[in-house]
């Protein structure tokens, strides 16, 4: 009888081991590319993550680090680190693991300028730089602006002022307001959360920019990084989460823009 009880206890303990392991949350340090003080100005980047995080429940054990864009690109090369709003580039896809689905969707980047220095509704950025030889455009160091703009920035590097450090994008808006820059490249929606900005600022469409921009979750290329990406992809496949994200994206677009992109966005979450 004792032998049978001992055998039953051993079997029970073996059955419980996989359950305990399965219940162990994945640990991750999520890199937030803004200071805690400037969090409101960057809330657009984090809202979708907060939604996904709520769906993950106890499957994730998350810590946060507030870092600059450049520091984020360095740290995400280490095991256990992920970032939540990265555009795909060929170089990054070789170095990092990307989620299958985008987490963040935003309207196209605009040329942000002072209302006192009006521009046409749409500009060819290279043509504008040629015709305005003294103009300087502010950009955040370490940020990808997409293949077309990244190529232009590399080609015309002396015409772009690159600012590094935490909260660089918000600081560029302040520099523009003070007349230290002629323009900057960013989302026009950021003016809604930066104090005393919206009345003095205008946004001009950049010719050739896509209708929307995709920001992906990225993790270190390792076993743990792959586990994290697999979990993110599983969560992002849930129809309820997808619908919540799509509703959230709409706030970043004006009605005309949303009508143009809503169908395309729905296809992003369609099964392959």
Number of C-alpha atoms within 10 A of each C-alpha: 6 7 8 9 10 11 12 12 12 12 11 11 11 11 11 12 11 11 10 9 9 11 11 13 14 17 15 20 18 21 23 23 26 24 18 14 9 14 17 14 20 20 13 21 20 16 16 21 17 11 15 18 17 11 17 16 10 13 16 17 14 13 11 13 15 18 19 22 23 16 16 20 20 11 18 23 18 14 16 20 25 28 22 23 22 19 21 19 12 8 8 14 13 10 14 21 22 29 22 18 19 21 26 24 23 19 23 19 24 22 22 25 24 22 13 9 10 12 17 9 11 14 16 12 16 16 9 12 15 11 10 10 9 9 14 17 22 26 22 26 16 16 16 15 20 16 14 10 18 14 12 15 19 11 11 13 12 11 17 19 17 17 16 18 18 21 23 20 26 18 17 24 25 15 16 19 18 11 12 14 20 19 27 25 22 23 17 21 20 19 21 12 15 16 9 11 16 17 10 12 20 21 26 18 19 20 13 13 17 11 14 17 16 19 19 20 26 30 30 23 21 15 11 17 24 18 13 26 22 15 17 22 18 14 17 21 16 12 12 11 17 20 13 13 20 17 11 16 21 18 13 17 20 11 10 8 15 18 12 13 15 15 10 12 16 12 10 14 18 11 6 5
